């Protein structure tokens, strides 16, 4: 089996290299003023009167376009963090003063050019102190180059493709587990729980680098486990082309099908589940880690396995900030719905950067990056520990969950 997996690896389509539009600073300065549209600035949740100037925190985020569902979740996480910090009076500095935070955010419409222009406006016109990353790997890749050029740390929770961290950029701090770790635990769990299912088919998006990194992580894990053959199938066309995709799956006749595409694309294909080959005994999907997956699919979601970056029942020792119960209760009280791991990751990103500001006693980006590189701590979201050179997250542990009766059950933590 291991040899078979290695043969597939050798013959698999090479994963796409990270590509991003590089354009001159002169053009950026010309374009951003024309295109960037301000959406919001917030000081909600301010506690006692501040004793120092505000810390301005900038964010380009997708509240419209194809990423809007999860972009709005990310924004809500940062807004709750702002309220939490300001209710405490702000972030404490060694001189005894506290400084509240003010979030300035712009809608990037889920488009690369808009995200780039928004970040330029935040840096050049708003002159923000702290820069948060957008949602999605493609948008994060696009703005990380700008952050590097301006030597501004990009606090990144929404872009998890490993490719983002492969360019040698210094001013980058990842908080969530990278894409290659999303389903690394799956092959071993399958070997233990379903030993008869030995053929895995991974349908992954051929666009961008996120899907490929998820697929490669599964493949590497399968090689280590030595129990499965793995078929990697890039989806370069629309996921709504169900006949073509089901024809490919039927030709492979797998015991396990894994989906690594966009949320909408995975949900669309899942709706055809009753027409899948009878050989399929287990289904895994990246989208399954989110509550909207079950809300969209209802009973069709039952039994589907997925990755999650955070679940309420998983606890950690010696945490910075509040626990999961506080986070859940306050989020529901503020926004009227339950949070998902995207929201939790953004709130945790705020906790981490607050800790770095306090420990470094500074908003200087060199000091903040060095402090983050040396920080090893827990929040309710899990462990934070980055590779000091690349900034990729190495300490956080992705969870494996499964839907059962409309509820997520944690399989492996």
C-alpha atoms as a printed R data frame, in Angstrom:
    type eleno elety resid chain resno       x      y       z
1   ATOM     1    CA   UNK     A     1   0.000  0.000   0.000
2   ATOM     2    CA   UNK     A     2   2.751  2.458   0.893
3   ATOM     3    CA   UNK     A     3   4.482  1.883  -2.460
4   ATOM     4    CA   UNK     A     4   1.191  2.438  -4.234
5   ATOM     5    CA   UNK     A     5   0.672  5.740  -2.441
6   ATOM     6    CA   UNK     A     6   4.207  6.825  -3.296
7   ATOM     7    CA   UNK     A     7   3.605  6.027  -6.961
8   ATOM     8    CA   UNK     A     8   0.487  8.146  -6.920
9   ATOM     9    CA   UNK     A     9   2.436 10.959  -5.263
10  ATOM    10    CA   UNK     A    10   5.119 10.791  -7.920
11  ATOM    11    CA   UNK     A    11   2.538 10.927 -10.711
12  ATOM    12    CA   UNK     A    12   0.167 13.427  -9.125
13  ATOM    13    CA   UNK     A    13  -0.228 16.856 -10.615
14  ATOM    14    CA   UNK     A    14   2.241 19.199  -9.038
15  ATOM    15    CA   UNK     A    15   0.600 21.565  -6.594
16  ATOM    16    CA   UNK     A    16   0.251 25.111  -7.902
17  ATOM    17    CA   UNK     A    17   2.876 27.528  -6.812
18  ATOM    18    CA   UNK     A    18   1.708 30.606  -4.986
19  ATOM    19    CA   UNK     A    19   1.056 33.315  -7.545
20  ATOM    20    CA   UNK     A    20   0.128 36.851  -6.700
21  ATOM    21    CA   UNK     A    21  -0.098 40.029  -8.654
22  ATOM    22    CA   UNK     A    22   2.881 42.259  -8.077
23  ATOM    23    CA   UNK     A    23   2.408 45.862  -9.024
24  ATOM    24    CA   UNK     A    24   4.426 48.945  -8.290
25  ATOM    25    CA   UNK     A    25   3.938 51.097  -5.231
26  ATOM    26    CA   UNK     A    26   3.262 54.045  -7.561
27  ATOM    27    CA   UNK     A    27   0.335 52.229  -9.150
28  ATOM    28    CA   UNK     A    28  -0.921 51.130  -5.750
29  ATOM    29    CA   UNK     A    29  -0.954 54.715  -4.508
30  ATOM    30    CA   UNK     A    30  -2.872 55.784  -7.615
31  ATOM    31    CA   UNK     A    31  -5.434 53.002  -7.469
32  ATOM    32    CA   UNK     A    32  -6.298 52.613  -3.805
33  ATOM    33    CA   UNK     A    33  -7.838 56.068  -3.390
34  ATOM    34    CA   UNK     A    34 -10.148 55.387  -6.324
35  ATOM    35    CA   UNK     A    35 -11.250 51.896  -5.332
36  ATOM    36    CA   UNK     A    36 -11.167 51.479  -1.545
37  ATOM    37    CA   UNK     A    37 -14.578 51.970   0.027
38  ATOM    38    CA   UNK     A    38 -14.723 52.570   3.791
39  ATOM    39    CA   UNK     A    39 -17.309 50.434   5.552
40  ATOM    40    CA   UNK     A    40 -16.867 50.697   9.306
41  ATOM    41    CA   UNK     A    41 -14.992 51.992  12.258
42  ATOM    42    CA   UNK     A    42 -15.909 50.892  15.731
43  ATOM    43    CA   UNK     A    43 -15.087 51.661  19.329
44  ATOM    44    CA   UNK     A    44 -17.880 49.488  20.702
45  ATOM    45    CA   UNK     A    45 -17.507 48.107  24.181
46  ATOM    46    CA   UNK     A    46 -15.303 50.910  25.494
47  ATOM    47    CA   UNK     A    47 -14.884 50.685  29.244
48  ATOM    48    CA   UNK     A    48 -13.358 53.358  31.504
49  ATOM    49    CA   UNK     A    49 -11.944 56.455  29.860
50  ATOM    50    CA   UNK     A    50  -8.636 55.638  28.212
51  ATOM    51    CA   UNK     A    51  -5.443 57.033  29.693
52  ATOM    52    CA   UNK     A    52  -3.487 56.857  26.453
53  ATOM    53    CA   UNK     A    53  -4.156 57.231  22.695
54  ATOM    54    CA   UNK     A    54  -6.200 54.562  20.953
55  ATOM    55    CA   UNK     A    55  -4.524 51.650  19.238
56  ATOM    56    CA   UNK     A    56  -5.883 51.570  15.698
57  ATOM    57    CA   UNK     A    57  -6.378 48.104  14.231
58  ATOM    58    CA   UNK     A    58  -7.017 47.761  10.492
59  ATOM    59    CA   UNK     A    59  -8.773 45.019   8.589
60  ATOM    60    CA   UNK     A    60  -9.807 44.312   5.009
61  ATOM    61    CA   UNK     A    61 -12.610 41.763   5.195
62  ATOM    62    CA   UNK     A    62 -15.191 40.166   2.904
63  ATOM    63    CA   UNK     A    63 -18.667 41.241   3.941
64  ATOM    64    CA   UNK     A    64 -19.882 40.841   0.371
65  ATOM    65    CA   UNK     A    65 -18.964 38.526  -2.497
66  ATOM    66    CA   UNK     A    66 -18.225 34.819  -2.466
67  ATOM    67    CA   UNK     A    67 -16.447 34.849   0.923
68  ATOM    68    CA   UNK     A    68 -19.058 36.976   2.696
69  ATOM    69    CA   UNK     A    69 -20.507 34.201   4.894
70  ATOM    70    CA   UNK     A    70 -17.179 33.460   6.554
71  ATOM    71    CA   UNK     A    71 -15.841 36.994   6.215
72  ATOM    72    CA   UNK     A    72 -18.713 38.240   8.351
73  ATOM    73    CA   UNK     A    73 -17.952 35.551  10.929
74  ATOM    74    CA   UNK     A    74 -14.341 36.739  11.048
75  ATOM    75    CA   UNK     A    75 -15.411 40.365  11.472
76  ATOM    76    CA   UNK     A    76 -17.713 39.413  14.352
77  ATOM    77    CA   UNK     A    77 -14.809 37.687  16.096
78  ATOM    78    CA   UNK     A    78 -12.674 40.823  15.912
79  ATOM    79    CA   UNK     A    79 -15.551 43.049  17.024
80  ATOM    80    CA   UNK     A    80 -16.103 40.870  20.094
81  ATOM    81    CA   UNK     A    81 -12.373 40.999  20.896
82  ATOM    82    CA   UNK     A    82 -12.507 44.794  20.646
83  ATOM    83    CA   UNK     A    83 -15.439 44.903  23.061
84  ATOM    84    CA   UNK     A    84 -13.660 42.540  25.457
85  ATOM    85    CA   UNK     A    85 -10.423 44.544  25.524
86  ATOM    86    CA   UNK     A    86 -12.147 47.913  25.839
87  ATOM    87    CA   UNK     A    87 -14.396 46.679  28.645
88  ATOM    88    CA   UNK     A    88 -11.161 45.996  30.558
89  ATOM    89    CA   UNK     A    89 -10.062 49.568  29.939
90  ATOM    90    CA   UNK     A    90  -7.724 48.664  27.112
91  ATOM    91    CA   UNK     A    91  -4.350 46.953  26.705
92  ATOM    92    CA   UNK     A    92  -2.053 47.597  29.667
93  ATOM    93    CA   UNK     A    93   1.422 49.073  29.230
94  ATOM    94    CA   UNK     A    94   4.239 48.967  31.828
95  ATOM    95    CA   UNK     A    95   3.793 52.661  32.663
96  ATOM    96    CA   UNK     A    96   0.392 51.795  34.097
97  ATOM    97    CA   UNK     A    97  -1.537 53.320  31.225
98  ATOM    98    CA   UNK     A    98  -4.133 51.415  29.252
99  ATOM    99    CA   UNK     A    99  -4.930 52.018  25.610
100 ATOM   100    CA   UNK     A   100  -8.248 51.050  24.064
101 ATOM   101    CA   UNK     A   101  -8.472 49.629  20.558
102 ATOM   102    CA   UNK     A   102 -10.398 50.972  17.584
103 ATOM   103    CA   UNK     A   103 -11.139 48.654  14.663
104 ATOM   104    CA   UNK     A   104 -11.166 50.198  11.189
105 ATOM   105    CA   UNK     A   105 -12.429 47.867   8.504
106 ATOM   106    CA   UNK     A   106 -13.220 47.928   4.784
107 ATOM   107    CA   UNK     A   107 -15.162 45.521   2.594
108 ATOM   108    CA   UNK     A   108 -12.915 43.892  -0.015
109 ATOM   109    CA   UNK     A   109 -15.875 42.306  -1.829
110 ATOM   110    CA   UNK     A   110 -13.957 38.999  -1.825
111 ATOM   111    CA   UNK     A   111 -11.647 40.380  -4.522
112 ATOM   112    CA   UNK     A   112  -7.865 40.509  -4.529
113 ATOM   113    CA   UNK     A   113  -7.549 44.022  -5.954
114 ATOM   114    CA   UNK     A   114  -9.985 45.433  -3.422
115 ATOM   115    CA   UNK     A   115  -8.153 43.720  -0.551
116 ATOM   116    CA   UNK     A   116  -4.837 45.146  -1.718
117 ATOM   117    CA   UNK     A   117  -6.259 48.646  -2.093
118 ATOM   118    CA   UNK     A   118  -7.962 48.455   1.295
119 ATOM   119    CA   UNK     A   119  -4.699 47.497   2.990
120 ATOM   120    CA   UNK     A   120  -2.891 50.342   1.267
121 ATOM   121    CA   UNK     A   121  -5.510 52.778   2.489
122 ATOM   122    CA   UNK     A   122  -5.196 51.442   6.026
123 ATOM   123    CA   UNK     A   123  -1.414 51.821   5.921
124 ATOM   124    CA   UNK     A   124  -1.101 55.094   4.044
125 ATOM   125    CA   UNK     A   125  -4.161 57.108   4.982
126 ATOM   126    CA   UNK     A   126  -5.422 55.645   8.270
127 ATOM   127    CA   UNK     A   127  -1.850 54.944   9.435
128 ATOM   128    CA   UNK     A   128  -3.011 52.047  11.577
129 ATOM   129    CA   UNK     A   129  -0.932 50.569  14.386
130 ATOM   130    CA   UNK     A   130  -1.922 46.917  13.833
131 ATOM   131    CA   UNK     A   131  -2.807 45.080  10.601
132 ATOM   132    CA   UNK     A   132  -5.118 42.046  10.664
133 ATOM   133    CA   UNK     A   133  -5.328 39.615   7.760
134 ATOM   134    CA   UNK     A   134  -8.392 39.065   5.529
135 ATOM   135    CA   UNK     A   135 -10.406 35.874   5.163
136 ATOM   136    CA   UNK     A   136  -9.253 33.258   2.604
137 ATOM   137    CA   UNK     A   137  -5.829 32.138   1.498
138 ATOM   138    CA   UNK     A   138  -5.994 33.933  -1.852
139 ATOM   139    CA   UNK     A   139  -6.673 37.340  -0.312
140 ATOM   140    CA   UNK     A   140  -4.135 36.783   2.451
141 ATOM   141    CA   UNK     A   141  -1.476 35.872  -0.098
142 ATOM   142    CA   UNK     A   142  -2.211 39.065  -1.996
143 ATOM   143    CA   UNK     A   143  -1.919 41.421   0.987
144 ATOM   144    CA   UNK     A   144   0.989 39.650   2.710
145 ATOM   145    CA   UNK     A   145   3.315 40.962   0.017
146 ATOM   146    CA   UNK     A   146   2.204 44.517   0.820
147 ATOM   147    CA   UNK     A   147   2.644 43.980   4.570
148 ATOM   148    CA   UNK     A   148   6.164 42.757   3.892
149 ATOM   149    CA   UNK     A   149   6.951 45.787   1.744
150 ATOM   150    CA   UNK     A   150   5.757 48.138   4.479
151 ATOM   151    CA   UNK     A   151   7.358 46.063   7.247
152 ATOM   152    CA   UNK     A   152   4.001 45.729   8.998
153 ATOM   153    CA   UNK     A   153   3.198 42.488  10.805
154 ATOM   154    CA   UNK     A   154   0.166 40.761   9.286
155 ATOM   155    CA   UNK     A   155  -1.704 38.942  12.072
156 ATOM   156    CA   UNK     A   156  -3.209 36.127  10.060
157 ATOM   157    CA   UNK     A   157  -6.067 33.874  11.092
158 ATOM   158    CA   UNK     A   158  -8.045 33.662   7.843
159 ATOM   159    CA   UNK     A   159  -5.445 32.419   5.344
160 ATOM   160    CA   UNK     A   160  -4.147 28.917   6.058
161 ATOM   161    CA   UNK     A   161  -2.531 27.672   2.857
162 ATOM   162    CA   UNK     A   162   1.038 26.620   3.644
163 ATOM   163    CA   UNK     A   163   2.049 28.442   0.469
164 ATOM   164    CA   UNK     A   164   1.540 31.812   2.185
165 ATOM   165    CA   UNK     A   165   4.435 31.035   4.494
166 ATOM   166    CA   UNK     A   166   6.754 29.707   1.785
167 ATOM   167    CA   UNK     A   167   7.948 33.057   0.388
168 ATOM   168    CA   UNK     A   168  10.360 33.986   3.147
169 ATOM   169    CA   UNK     A   169   8.196 36.874   4.345
170 ATOM   170    CA   UNK     A   170   9.157 37.985   7.842
171 ATOM   171    CA   UNK     A   171   6.178 40.157   8.785
172 ATOM   172    CA   UNK     A   172   3.664 37.339   9.030
173 ATOM   173    CA   UNK     A   173   2.176 35.610  12.082
174 ATOM   174    CA   UNK     A   174  -0.167 32.647  11.599
175 ATOM   175    CA   UNK     A   175  -2.621 31.681  14.336
176 ATOM   176    CA   UNK     A   176  -4.595 28.787  12.816
177 ATOM   177    CA   UNK     A   177  -3.259 25.348  11.862
178 ATOM   178    CA   UNK     A   178  -2.088 25.345   8.221
179 ATOM   179    CA   UNK     A   179  -4.088 23.643   5.480
180 ATOM   180    CA   UNK     A   180  -1.742 20.643   5.298
181 ATOM   181    CA   UNK     A   181  -2.724 19.782   8.883
182 ATOM   182    CA   UNK     A   182  -6.493 20.015   8.417
183 ATOM   183    CA   UNK     A   183  -7.052 16.316   7.779
184 ATOM   184    CA   UNK     A   184  -3.689 14.766   8.666
185 ATOM   185    CA   UNK     A   185  -5.394 12.701  11.361
186 ATOM   186    CA   UNK     A   186  -7.903 11.212   8.933
187 ATOM   187    CA   UNK     A   187  -5.886  8.283   7.473
188 ATOM   188    CA   UNK     A   188  -4.932  6.902  10.880
189 ATOM   189    CA   UNK     A   189  -8.487  7.254  12.185
190 ATOM   190    CA   UNK     A   190  -9.800  5.487   9.081
191 ATOM   191    CA   UNK     A   191  -7.274  2.661   9.451
192 ATOM   192    CA   UNK     A   192  -8.381  2.110  13.041
193 ATOM   193    CA   UNK     A   193 -12.130  2.537  12.608
194 ATOM   194    CA   UNK     A   194 -12.725  1.349   9.022
195 ATOM   195    CA   UNK     A   195  -9.832 -0.967   8.097
196 ATOM   196    CA   UNK     A   196 -11.729 -2.410   5.134
197 ATOM   197    CA   UNK     A   197 -11.841  0.984   3.384
198 ATOM   198    CA   UNK     A   198  -8.437  1.173   1.764
199 ATOM   199    CA   UNK     A   199  -8.972  3.525  -1.192
200 ATOM   200    CA   UNK     A   200  -9.218  7.291  -0.638
201 ATOM   201    CA   UNK     A   201 -10.298  9.721  -3.357
202 ATOM   202    CA   UNK     A   202  -9.525 13.404  -2.668
203 ATOM   203    CA   UNK     A   203 -11.363 15.910  -4.839
204 ATOM   204    CA   UNK     A   204  -9.558 19.220  -4.343
205 ATOM   205    CA   UNK     A   205  -9.888 22.626  -5.929
206 ATOM   206    CA   UNK     A   206  -7.333 23.204  -8.662
207 ATOM   207    CA   UNK     A   207  -7.666 26.942  -8.137
208 ATOM   208    CA   UNK     A   208  -5.298 28.556  -5.668
209 ATOM   209    CA   UNK     A   209  -3.135 26.569  -3.283
210 ATOM   210    CA   UNK     A   210  -5.362 25.766  -0.299
211 ATOM   211    CA   UNK     A   211  -7.021 22.632  -1.692
212 ATOM   212    CA   UNK     A   212  -3.717 21.210  -2.915
213 ATOM   213    CA   UNK     A   213  -2.124 21.704   0.500
214 ATOM   214    CA   UNK     A   214  -5.029 19.897   2.203
215 ATOM   215    CA   UNK     A   215  -4.730 17.039  -0.290
216 ATOM   216    CA   UNK     A   216  -0.972 16.798   0.105
217 ATOM   217    CA   UNK     A   217  -1.333 16.663   3.889
218 ATOM   218    CA   UNK     A   218  -3.704 13.688   3.576
219 ATOM   219    CA   UNK     A   219  -1.337 11.981   1.177
220 ATOM   220    CA   UNK     A   220   1.700 12.455   3.403
221 ATOM   221    CA   UNK     A   221  -0.237 11.078   6.358
222 ATOM   222    CA   UNK     A   222  -1.436  8.094   4.357
223 ATOM   223    CA   UNK     A   223   2.150  7.286   3.395
224 ATOM   224    CA   UNK     A   224   3.111  7.319   7.082
225 ATOM   225    CA   UNK     A   225   0.168  5.117   8.077
226 ATOM   226    CA   UNK     A   226   0.786  2.702   5.214
227 ATOM   227    CA   UNK     A   227  -2.773  1.412   4.887
228 ATOM   228    CA   UNK     A   228  -4.409  3.275   1.987
229 ATOM   229    CA   UNK     A   229  -4.053  4.011  -1.684
230 ATOM   230    CA   UNK     A   230  -4.787  7.679  -2.377
231 ATOM   231    CA   UNK     A   231  -6.136  9.215  -5.576
232 ATOM   232    CA   UNK     A   232  -5.749 12.995  -5.887
233 ATOM   233    CA   UNK     A   233  -8.219 14.554  -8.324
234 ATOM   234    CA   UNK     A   234  -7.912 18.304  -9.022
235 ATOM   235    CA   UNK     A   235 -11.219 19.996  -9.817
236 ATOM   236    CA   UNK     A   236 -10.444 22.733 -12.319
237 ATOM   237    CA   UNK     A   237 -13.991 23.254 -13.498
238 ATOM   238    CA   UNK     A   238 -17.150 24.124 -11.565
239 ATOM   239    CA   UNK     A   239 -18.092 21.888  -8.642
240 ATOM   240    CA   UNK     A   240 -21.651 22.115  -9.922
241 ATOM   241    CA   UNK     A   241 -20.644 19.908 -12.876
242 ATOM   242    CA   UNK     A   242 -21.923 16.933 -10.934
243 ATOM   243    CA   UNK     A   243 -22.031 14.435 -13.795
244 ATOM   244    CA   UNK     A   244 -18.333 14.866 -14.553
245 ATOM   245    CA   UNK     A   245 -17.272 14.666 -10.903
246 ATOM   246    CA   UNK     A   246 -19.457 11.667 -10.106
247 ATOM   247    CA   UNK     A   247 -18.110  9.956 -13.218
248 ATOM   248    CA   UNK     A   248 -14.566 10.416 -11.929
249 ATOM   249    CA   UNK     A   249 -15.489  9.102  -8.487
250 ATOM   250    CA   UNK     A   250 -17.308  6.098  -9.951
251 ATOM   251    CA   UNK     A   251 -14.245  5.210 -12.026
252 ATOM   252    CA   UNK     A   252 -12.087  5.137  -8.888
253 ATOM   253    CA   UNK     A   253 -14.695  3.305  -6.740
254 ATOM   254    CA   UNK     A   254 -13.233  4.585  -3.458
255 ATOM   255    CA   UNK     A   255 -14.169  3.606   0.054
256 ATOM   256    CA   UNK     A   256 -13.545  7.167   1.242
257 ATOM   257    CA   UNK     A   257 -14.268 10.462  -0.524
258 ATOM   258    CA   UNK     A   258 -12.681 13.709   0.683
259 ATOM   259    CA   UNK     A   259 -13.790 17.140  -0.556
260 ATOM   260    CA   UNK     A   260 -11.426 20.131  -0.413
261 ATOM   261    CA   UNK     A   261 -13.013 22.964  -2.343
262 ATOM   262    CA   UNK     A   262 -15.029 26.067  -1.582
263 ATOM   263    CA   UNK     A   263 -17.838 25.852   0.951
264 ATOM   264    CA   UNK     A   264 -20.472 26.366  -1.726
265 ATOM   265    CA   UNK     A   265 -18.867 23.848  -4.070
266 ATOM   266    CA   UNK     A   266 -18.635 21.126  -1.444
267 ATOM   267    CA   UNK     A   267 -22.229 21.651  -0.326
268 ATOM   268    CA   UNK     A   268 -23.396 21.507  -3.936
269 ATOM   269    CA   UNK     A   269 -21.702 18.152  -4.518
270 ATOM   270    CA   UNK     A   270 -22.864 16.792  -1.169
271 ATOM   271    CA   UNK     A   271 -26.472 17.260  -2.286
272 ATOM   272    CA   UNK     A   272 -25.872 14.459  -4.804
273 ATOM   273    CA   UNK     A   273 -24.671 12.051  -2.116
274 ATOM   274    CA   UNK     A   274 -27.477  9.559  -2.770
275 ATOM   275    CA   UNK     A   275 -26.073  9.076  -6.298
276 ATOM   276    CA   UNK     A   276 -22.514  8.316  -5.210
277 ATOM   277    CA   UNK     A   277 -21.002  4.840  -5.743
278 ATOM   278    CA   UNK     A   278 -22.031  2.246  -3.175
279 ATOM   279    CA   UNK     A   279 -18.373  1.638  -2.408
280 ATOM   280    CA   UNK     A   280 -18.212  4.965  -0.509
281 ATOM   281    CA   UNK     A   281 -18.417  4.244   3.202
282 ATOM   282    CA   UNK     A   282 -16.984  7.459   4.662
283 ATOM   283    CA   UNK     A   283 -17.173 11.063   3.477
284 ATOM   284    CA   UNK     A   284 -14.934 13.882   4.717
285 ATOM   285    CA   UNK     A   285 -15.237 17.542   3.764
286 ATOM   286    CA   UNK     A   286 -13.391 20.693   4.744
287 ATOM   287    CA   UNK     A   287 -16.722 22.527   4.927
288 ATOM   288    CA   UNK     A   288 -17.983 20.029   7.523
289 ATOM   289    CA   UNK     A   289 -16.060 21.823  10.257
290 ATOM   290    CA   UNK     A   290 -18.555 24.694  10.113
291 ATOM   291    CA   UNK     A   291 -22.060 24.771  11.548
292 ATOM   292    CA   UNK     A   292 -23.523 26.087   8.284
293 ATOM   293    CA   UNK     A   293 -22.622 22.750   6.676
294 ATOM   294    CA   UNK     A   294 -25.254 20.925   8.706
295 ATOM   295    CA   UNK     A   295 -27.696 23.828   8.499
296 ATOM   296    CA   UNK     A   296 -27.523 23.659   4.693
297 ATOM   297    CA   UNK     A   297 -27.574 19.889   4.277
298 ATOM   298    CA   UNK     A   298 -29.518 18.683   7.339
299 ATOM   299    CA   UNK     A   299 -29.631 14.855   7.290
300 ATOM   300    CA   UNK     A   300 -27.268 14.655   4.324
301 ATOM   301    CA   UNK     A   301 -24.535 15.937   6.653
302 ATOM   302    CA   UNK     A   302 -24.918 13.040   9.080
303 ATOM   303    CA   UNK     A   303 -21.790 10.934   9.378
304 ATOM   304    CA   UNK     A   304 -19.593 13.381   7.453
305 ATOM   305    CA   UNK     A   305 -16.125 13.937   8.946
306 ATOM   306    CA   UNK     A   306 -14.344 17.270   8.886
307 ATOM   307    CA   UNK     A   307 -11.626 19.444  10.436
308 ATOM   308    CA   UNK     A   308 -12.178 22.084  13.076
309 ATOM   309    CA   UNK     A   309  -9.804 24.597  14.609
310 ATOM   310    CA   UNK     A   310 -11.914 24.969  17.785
311 ATOM   311    CA   UNK     A   311 -14.775 23.269  19.602
312 ATOM   312    CA   UNK     A   312 -16.304 24.402  22.858
313 ATOM   313    CA   UNK     A   313 -15.751 21.215  24.857
314 ATOM   314    CA   UNK     A   314 -11.978 21.084  24.285
315 ATOM   315    CA   UNK     A   315 -10.091 22.824  27.096
316 ATOM   316    CA   UNK     A   316  -6.498 23.914  27.694
317 ATOM   317    CA   UNK     A   317  -4.447 24.755  30.806
318 ATOM   318    CA   UNK     A   318  -3.154 28.189  31.801
319 ATOM   319    CA   UNK     A   319  -5.110 30.126  29.198
320 ATOM   320    CA   UNK     A   320  -4.727 33.777  28.259
321 ATOM   321    CA   UNK     A   321  -8.050 35.576  28.331
322 ATOM   322    CA   UNK     A   322 -11.526 34.114  28.752
323 ATOM   323    CA   UNK     A   323 -12.584 30.492  28.297
324 ATOM   324    CA   UNK     A   324 -14.830 28.939  25.681
325 ATOM   325    CA   UNK     A   325 -17.965 29.300  27.822
326 ATOM   326    CA   UNK     A   326 -17.449 33.058  28.153
327 ATOM   327    CA   UNK     A   327 -16.734 33.345  24.441
328 ATOM   328    CA   UNK     A   328 -19.823 31.344  23.472
329 ATOM   329    CA   UNK     A   329 -22.189 33.190  25.840
330 ATOM   330    CA   UNK     A   330 -20.945 36.658  24.933
331 ATOM   331    CA   UNK     A   331 -20.901 35.994  21.219
332 ATOM   332    CA   UNK     A   332 -24.460 34.709  21.292
333 ATOM   333    CA   UNK     A   333 -25.503 37.677  23.405
334 ATOM   334    CA   UNK     A   334 -23.935 40.160  20.994
335 ATOM   335    CA   UNK     A   335 -24.756 38.586  17.629
336 ATOM   336    CA   UNK     A   336 -27.677 36.267  18.391
337 ATOM   337    CA   UNK     A   337 -26.131 33.064  17.025
338 ATOM   338    CA   UNK     A   338 -23.534 30.450  17.872
339 ATOM   339    CA   UNK     A   339 -19.919 31.096  16.810
340 ATOM   340    CA   UNK     A   340 -17.845 28.865  14.560
341 ATOM   341    CA   UNK     A   341 -14.117 28.219  14.617
342 ATOM   342    CA   UNK     A   342 -13.496 31.074  12.173
343 ATOM   343    CA   UNK     A   343 -14.907 33.517  14.713
344 ATOM   344    CA   UNK     A   344 -13.021 31.853  17.566
345 ATOM   345    CA   UNK     A   345  -9.748 32.094  15.639
346 ATOM   346    CA   UNK     A   346 -10.176 35.816  15.062
347 ATOM   347    CA   UNK     A   347 -10.960 36.486  18.726
348 ATOM   348    CA   UNK     A   348  -7.918 34.397  19.699
349 ATOM   349    CA   UNK     A   349  -5.770 36.354  17.240
350 ATOM   350    CA   UNK     A   350  -6.749 39.480  19.144
351 ATOM   351    CA   UNK     A   351  -5.769 37.844  22.432
352 ATOM   352    CA   UNK     A   352  -2.374 36.834  21.050
353 ATOM   353    CA   UNK     A   353  -1.536 40.239  19.613
354 ATOM   354    CA   UNK     A   354  -2.681 41.886  22.873
355 ATOM   355    CA   UNK     A   355  -0.278 39.649  24.764
356 ATOM   356    CA   UNK     A   356   2.552 40.504  22.359
357 ATOM   357    CA   UNK     A   357   1.906 44.220  22.782
358 ATOM   358    CA   UNK     A   358   1.985 43.863  26.559
359 ATOM   359    CA   UNK     A   359   5.103 41.693  26.657
360 ATOM   360    CA   UNK     A   360   6.962 43.827  24.142
361 ATOM   361    CA   UNK     A   361   5.736 47.071  25.731
362 ATOM   362    CA   UNK     A   362   5.580 48.471  22.235
363 ATOM   363    CA   UNK     A   363   3.697 48.755  18.949
364 ATOM   364    CA   UNK     A   364   6.973 48.561  17.025
365 ATOM   365    CA   UNK     A   365   6.592 45.877  14.382
366 ATOM   366    CA   UNK     A   366  10.093 44.451  14.811
367 ATOM   367    CA   UNK     A   367   9.495 44.000  18.535
368 ATOM   368    CA   UNK     A   368   6.021 42.569  17.968
369 ATOM   369    CA   UNK     A   369   7.322 40.015  15.446
370 ATOM   370    CA   UNK     A   370  10.169 38.987  17.763
371 ATOM   371    CA   UNK     A   371   7.791 38.718  20.711
372 ATOM   372    CA   UNK     A   372   5.391 36.546  18.697
373 ATOM   373    CA   UNK     A   373   8.282 34.299  17.648
374 ATOM   374    CA   UNK     A   374   9.138 33.669  21.308
375 ATOM   375    CA   UNK     A   375   5.578 33.320  22.582
376 ATOM   376    CA   UNK     A   376   4.307 29.880  23.599
377 ATOM   377    CA   UNK     A   377   0.888 30.061  25.246
378 ATOM   378    CA   UNK     A   378  -2.671 28.759  25.295
379 ATOM   379    CA   UNK     A   379  -5.964 30.512  24.672
380 ATOM   380    CA   UNK     A   380  -9.429 28.926  24.611
381 ATOM   381    CA   UNK     A   381  -8.704 28.354  20.895
382 ATOM   382    CA   UNK     A   382  -5.680 26.175  21.657
383 ATOM   383    CA   UNK     A   383  -1.929 26.491  21.680
384 ATOM   384    CA   UNK     A   384  -0.092 29.337  19.991
385 ATOM   385    CA   UNK     A   385   3.451 28.673  18.825
386 ATOM   386    CA   UNK     A   386   4.899 29.759  15.475
387 ATOM   387    CA   UNK     A   387   7.974 28.829  13.504
388 ATOM   388    CA   UNK     A   388  10.268 31.750  14.259
389 ATOM   389    CA   UNK     A   389  11.496 32.016  10.673
390 ATOM   390    CA   UNK     A   390   8.351 31.636   8.549
391 ATOM   391    CA   UNK     A   391   5.605 32.605  11.017
392 ATOM   392    CA   UNK     A   392   3.588 29.475  10.216
393 ATOM   393    CA   UNK     A   393   1.609 28.057  13.115
394 ATOM   394    CA   UNK     A   394   3.229 24.938  14.568
395 ATOM   395    CA   UNK     A   395   1.664 24.600  18.030
396 ATOM   396    CA   UNK     A   396  -2.055 24.668  17.326
397 ATOM   397    CA   UNK     A   397  -3.769 21.309  16.924
398 ATOM   398    CA   UNK     A   398  -6.528 20.821  14.334
399 ATOM   399    CA   UNK     A   399  -9.445 18.690  15.530
400 ATOM   400    CA   UNK     A   400 -11.266 15.916  13.695
401 ATOM   401    CA   UNK     A   401 -15.058 16.084  14.045
402 ATOM   402    CA   UNK     A   402 -18.052 14.136  12.755
403 ATOM   403    CA   UNK     A   403 -21.670 15.171  12.345
404 ATOM   404    CA   UNK     A   404 -24.252 13.041  14.119
405 ATOM   405    CA   UNK     A   405 -27.902 13.984  14.551
406 ATOM   406    CA   UNK     A   406 -27.257 17.636  13.739
407 ATOM   407    CA   UNK     A   407 -24.403 17.937  16.245
408 ATOM   408    CA   UNK     A   408 -20.634 17.920  15.894
409 ATOM   409    CA   UNK     A   409 -18.817 15.192  17.798
410 ATOM   410    CA   UNK     A   410 -15.081 15.562  18.404
411 ATOM   411    CA   UNK     A   411 -13.311 12.381  17.259
412 ATOM   412    CA   UNK     A   412  -9.677 13.384  17.790
413 ATOM   413    CA   UNK     A   413  -8.222 16.448  19.492
